Amino acid sequence: QPYAGVPVDTIAELQVERVAGGAIVRVKGIATTQGWHEVRLVEDEDDGREDTLTYTLRALPSGLRELIGPPQSREIVAAKALTENDLVGIRTIRVKGATNARSTSRRF
């Protein structure tokens, strides 16, 4: 069964940290409501750019009565490890949400 996650509303933060053997991409998103789960950074296979890795932050809504709450209660965090091979030729890492995207250039 394919993953049915939908894009998280807003990408609030994007950090890429250099580690031995590659890098770790850390993302904080803000969902429209509380209770989202099974958060994943899903690679967009055909983003049209050879030097850019593009991901969409996706999650599953709770399915329960959805509470809004303050932004801090709707934060969603995900991380993805990338190897040196994943980063060959990559100059930019971009993460999209439903309403915005954030990117970082090769400082990683």
Summary of the structure (lengths in Angstrom):
residues: 108
radius of gyration: 14.3
end to end distance: 34.4
largest distance: 45.0
contacts: 307
relative contact order: 0.33
helix: 7%
strand: 52%
